[in-house]
Amino acid sequence: MTYHDSAIHDASIYALSGQEETAIAILEEWVNRGGATSLVQQQIRHGLVVLTNDPRYQSILRTVNSRLSEQMTNLARWEASGEMLPIPEEVSSPAMKPPGE
């Protein structure tokens, strides 16, 4: 895939057209290949809300959120050890500040 959200877009099209099995399969493949975009933030923007109650989708979300949590833990450890510069607050807590503030 050349565009990082293409699987999310494809899954959204299938989900919104009632083809939930295909949407779930696309998302599962994307996650298995290492996809870790925050689906919680993407689900409304891309129409994945229709999958919210599907246990397979909930499992996908848990996997993605676990990966993101692990990444944030690594970043905090590297920051604390001096291996990297401090993470700007707008990066570590993007929901706290609207863009441009």
C-alpha positions in Angstrom: 0.0 0.0 0.0 1.3 3.4 -0.8 -1.1 5.4 1.3 -1.1 4.6 5.0 -4.8 4.9 5.4 -5.8 3.0 2.2 -6.8 -0.1 4.2 -9.0 2.0 6.5 -10.6 3.7 3.5 -11.2 0.3 1.8 -12.7 -1.2 5.0 -14.9 1.9 5.4 -16.3 1.5 1.9 -17.2 -2.1 2.6 -18.5 -1.4 6.1 -20.8 1.4 4.9 -22.0 -0.7 2.0 -23.1 -3.5 4.4 -20.2 -5.8 3.6 -18.9 -6.0 7.1 -17.2 -9.4 6.7 -15.0 -7.9 4.0 -14.3 -4.8 6.1 -13.3 -6.9 9.1 -11.0 -9.1 6.9 -9.3 -6.0 5.4 -8.7 -4.5 8.9 -7.4 -7.8 10.3 -4.9 -8.1 7.4 -3.9 -4.5 7.9 -3.3 -5.0 11.6 -1.5 -8.3 11.0 0.9 -6.5 8.6 1.7 -4.0 11.4 -0.9 -1.3 11.0 -1.3 0.7 14.1 -3.0 4.0 13.3 -5.4 4.9 16.1 -8.6 3.4 14.8 -10.5 5.1 17.6 -9.7 8.5 16.0 -10.3 7.2 12.5 -13.5 5.3 13.0 -15.9 8.3 12.8 -13.9 10.0 10.1 -13.9 6.9 7.9 -17.3 5.4 8.7 -16.1 2.5 10.7 -18.6 3.2 13.5 -20.9 0.6 11.9 -18.5 -2.0 13.1 -18.3 -0.8 16.7 -20.3 -3.7 18.2 -18.6 -6.4 16.3 -16.4 -8.5 18.6 -13.8 -8.9 15.9 -13.5 -5.2 15.4 -13.2 -4.7 19.2 -10.4 -7.2 19.1 -8.7 -5.3 16.3 -9.0 -2.1 18.4 -7.5 -3.8 21.4 -4.5 -5.0 19.3 -3.9 -1.5 17.8 -4.3 0.3 21.1 -1.9 -2.2 22.8 0.7 -1.5 20.1 0.3 2.3 20.4 0.5 2.0 24.2 3.7 0.0 23.9 5.1 2.6 21.5 4.3 5.4 23.9 6.0 3.5 26.7 9.1 3.1 24.6 9.1 6.8 23.8 8.7 7.8 27.4 11.6 5.4 28.4 13.9 6.9 25.7 12.9 10.4 26.7 13.6 9.6 30.4 17.0 8.1 29.6 18.0 11.0 27.4 18.1 8.8 24.3 15.8 11.3 22.7 14.6 14.8 23.2 11.4 15.5 25.2 8.2 14.7 23.3 6.2 17.9 22.6 2.9 17.9 24.5 0.9 18.3 21.2 2.4 15.0 20.0 2.0 13.0 23.2 -1.5 14.4 24.0 -2.9 15.5 20.6 -6.5 15.6 21.9 -5.5 18.2 24.5 -4.9 21.0 22.0 -6.6 21.8 18.7 -4.2 22.2 15.8 -2.7 25.7 15.5 -2.8 26.4 19.2 
